[in-house]
Amino acid sequence: MWKKSSFMFTSKEHSKKGIMATILGVISLTSLVYIIYKSYANSGEIPLQYGAVAFLTMIFAFVGIVLGVLSKSERDKFYFFSYLGIVLNVLVLAALSVILYAGAYS
């Protein structure tokens, strides 16, 4: 039996906006995890700069979602990084929402 070659030639490529959305999501998620870890390690005593970093991660997450949605609307592209960027950035926004909710009602 001949083994069928499974090569598929295509002109599709990954969207640059989708890759940027994923990068912003990774940066936001790592920054948020670092802030949460340092806050836990210091028993909740954190400097104001961590709040500024959380605000920047929120801005990065919004920009990442917009870039992910824009890259999803492009034709003849692979959408893996688009979906991954959207998921990561929504995860960051959800975590920030939970933190803000817990801080407001605790």
Secondary structure as UniProt FT lines:
FT   STRAND          13..14
FT   HELIX           16..41
FT   TURN            42..44
FT   HELIX           48..72
FT   STRAND          77..78
FT   HELIX           80..104
//
